[in-house]
Amino acid sequence: MRQYPLEKNMPSLNYIINNWPRSKPILKKFVLSRHSSPNLLNICQLCLRELKVFREIKIDNIIRKASKICLINKTNNTYHNSHHFKAVVVIACIIAKNIELSNRDKVLLVIISLCHDIEHQGRRIISKPYYQEEISYHLFRRLSYKFFFKKKELQRILRIFKNTYFPEKPKKVSDNLEKIILDADILSSLMFDVTTGLNFAGRLKHELKMTSTSEELFESFLNSINNKSLYMDRSKKLC
């Protein structure tokens, strides 16, 4: 089987999956790397290939447009930026590997993982808890207007976007697609070690101008995970 590297000087996603947990430091290096902008289009295409989804022009067009927007960081976000997007996409793909999903759900997995925080404004409006999630969802809808969605499917997608709002993480989720995306969003900053977790907490604190310390923020994240747990058994094995 031909191997496609995630980026220069990195192995393929297939190698990382098949050699876990020995390959965990490699994934950590990839997630923490910030020396250049990630090739989000290539990463998404590799993930679809790894999930055995054949390329379709319609899907590629959506990902291509979304990737360009995700690379633009208008508000100089230190956390919700292209590196967060690449991490969530790849980790979601790792979790989804060998989990039974339809081809359409595999496509949605990659596209929603990429777009879940698209055009993040780097702030929160306390009186509107889902303000950012709804912005990201509506941009996703504009980008995917050629991809036919039924009303029930759109309701499902909106629910997934809104549930990525961390303080309101739902206790019970029955949708595997939603479980994978929510787990990947959390694991992108918590699955490695304390030092890395504090690093990400510091970025989020700086971005949202929070008064709590990085240590307090990181501890609150860990408490939330301990209280509500991760949804997928596969996710727990990645920690």
C-alpha positions in Angstrom: 0.0 0.0 0.0 1.4 3.4 -1.0 2.2 5.7 1.9 1.3 9.4 1.7 3.1 11.6 4.2 1.0 14.1 6.2 3.6 16.8 5.4 7.3 17.1 4.7 9.5 15.0 7.1 6.4 13.3 8.5 5.2 9.7 8.0 1.8 8.8 6.7 -1.4 8.8 8.7 -1.5 5.0 8.1 1.9 4.6 9.7 0.8 6.6 12.8 -2.4 4.6 13.2 -0.7 1.2 12.7 2.1 2.0 15.1 0.2 3.5 17.9 1.1 4.2 20.8 4.8 4.2 19.6 3.9 6.8 17.1 2.3 9.2 19.6 5.4 11.4 19.8 5.2 11.8 16.0 1.6 13.0 16.2 2.5 15.3 19.0 5.3 16.8 16.9 2.8 17.3 14.0 0.1 18.9 16.2 2.6 21.3 17.9 4.4 22.2 14.7 3.8 25.9 13.8 6.7 26.7 11.6 4.5 27.0 8.6 0.9 27.0 7.6 -0.5 23.5 7.2 -1.7 22.2 3.8 -5.3 21.7 5.0 -6.5 20.6 1.6 -3.9 17.8 1.4 -4.4 16.7 5.0 -8.2 16.4 4.4 -7.7 14.5 1.2 -5.3 12.1 2.9 -7.8 11.5 5.7 -10.5 10.7 3.2 -8.2 8.3 1.4 -7.3 6.7 4.8 -11.1 6.3 5.5 -11.4 4.7 2.0 -13.5 7.5 0.5 -12.9 8.0 -3.1 -12.3 11.6 -4.2 -15.2 13.5 -5.7 -15.0 16.9 -7.3 -17.9 18.2 -5.3 -16.2 17.2 -2.0 -12.8 18.5 -3.1 -14.3 21.9 -4.0 -15.9 22.3 -0.6 -12.7 21.3 1.2 -10.6 23.6 -1.1 -12.7 26.6 -0.3 -12.9 25.9 3.4 -9.2 25.3 3.6 -8.4 28.7 2.2 -10.7 30.4 4.7 -9.3 28.3 7.6 -5.8 29.6 6.8 -6.9 33.2 7.2 -6.4 34.3 10.8 -8.1 37.8 10.9 -8.1 38.1 14.6 -4.6 36.6 15.3 -6.0 33.7 17.2 -3.4 31.8 19.2 -5.6 28.7 19.7 -8.4 28.6 17.2 -6.3 28.7 14.1 -5.2 26.5 11.2 -3.1 24.4 13.5 -6.1 23.6 15.6 -8.1 22.7 12.5 -5.4 20.3 11.2 -5.2 18.6 14.6 -8.9 18.0 14.9 -9.2 16.6 11.4 -6.3 14.2 11.8 -7.3 13.0 15.3 -10.9 12.6 14.2 -9.7 10.4 11.4 -7.5 8.3 13.8 -10.5 7.7 16.1 -12.8 6.9 13.1 -10.4 4.3 11.7 -12.0 0.9 11.9 -15.3 2.3 13.2 -18.3 1.6 11.0 -19.5 4.8 9.3 -21.2 5.3 6.1 -19.3 7.0 3.2 -21.4 10.1 3.7 -20.6 10.3 7.4 -16.9 9.9 6.6 -17.1 12.9 4.3 -19.1 14.8 7.0 -16.5 13.8 9.6 -13.7 15.5 7.7 -15.6 18.5 6.5 -17.2 19.3 10.0 -13.8 18.7 11.7 -12.3 21.2 9.4 -15.1 23.8 9.7 -16.2 23.4 13.3 -14.4 26.6 14.3 -14.0 28.3 10.9 -13.7 32.1 11.1 -13.4 31.9 14.9 -13.5 35.5 16.2 -11.2 34.8 19.1 -13.7 35.9 21.7 -16.9 34.9 23.5 -20.2 36.7 24.0 -21.4 35.5 27.3 -25.0 36.3 26.6 -24.9 34.2 23.4 -23.3 30.9 24.2 -23.6 29.4 20.7 -22.7 32.7 18.9 -19.5 31.4 17.4 -20.7 27.9 16.6 -23.7 29.3 14.7 -21.3 31.6 12.7 -19.2 28.6 11.8 -22.2 26.5 10.9 -23.7 29.1 8.5 -20.4 29.6 6.8 -20.2 25.8 6.4 -23.7 25.9 4.8 -22.6 28.5 2.3 -19.5 26.6 1.4 -21.5 23.3 0.9 -24.6 24.6 -0.8 -24.0 22.2 -3.8 -23.9 19.3 -1.4 -27.5 18.3 -1.0 -28.7 18.0 2.6 -32.1 17.0 3.9 -33.7 19.0 6.6 -33.1 16.3 9.2 -29.4 16.0 8.2 -28.9 19.8 8.6 -30.4 19.7 12.1 -28.0 16.9 12.9 -25.0 18.9 11.6 -26.1 22.1 13.5 -26.4 20.1 16.7 -22.8 18.8 16.2 -21.5 22.4 15.6 -23.3 23.7 18.7 -22.1 20.8 20.9 -18.5 21.7 20.2 -19.1 24.6 22.6 -16.9 23.2 25.4 -18.7 24.4 28.6 -21.9 22.7 27.5 -20.5 19.4 26.4 -23.5 17.0 26.4 -23.5 14.1 28.9 -25.3 11.6 26.5 -24.6 11.3 22.8 -25.9 8.5 20.6 -24.5 9.7 17.2 -21.0 8.1 16.5 -20.2 10.9 14.1 -20.8 13.5 16.8 -19.0 11.5 19.4 -15.8 11.3 17.2 -15.8 15.0 16.4 -16.4 16.1 20.0 -13.7 13.8 21.3 -11.2 14.9 18.7 -11.8 18.6 19.5 -11.0 17.9 23.2 -8.1 15.5 22.6 -6.3 17.9 20.2 -5.1 19.8 23.3 -5.3 17.2 26.1 -4.1 13.8 24.7 -0.4 14.2 25.1 1.1 15.4 28.4 0.7 18.1 31.1 3.3 20.4 29.6 1.6 20.3 26.2 -1.8 20.8 27.8 -0.6 23.8 29.7 0.9 25.2 26.4 -2.6 25.0 24.8 -4.3 26.3 27.8 -2.0 29.3 27.7 -2.8 29.9 24.1 -6.6 29.8 24.8 -6.2 32.0 27.8 -4.3 34.6 25.7 -6.8 34.4 22.8 -10.0 34.8 25.0 -8.3 37.2 27.4 -9.3 35.1 30.4 -8.4 36.1 33.9 -7.7 32.5 35.2 -4.2 31.1 35.0 -3.1 28.5 32.4 -2.9 26.0 35.3 -6.5 26.7 36.4 -7.8 26.6 32.9 -6.0 23.2 32.2 -7.3 21.8 35.5 -10.9 22.8 34.6 -10.5 21.0 31.2 -9.2 17.9 32.9 -12.1 18.0 35.5 -14.6 18.2 32.7 -13.1 15.2 31.0 -13.0 13.2 34.2 -16.6 14.1 35.0 -18.1 13.5 31.6 -15.5 11.2 30.1 -14.8 10.7 26.4 -17.5 9.2 24.3 -15.6 6.6 22.2 -13.5 3.7 23.6 -11.0 4.4 20.8 -10.6 7.9 22.1 -9.8 6.7 25.6 -7.1 4.4 24.2 -5.4 7.4 22.5 -4.7 9.1 25.9 
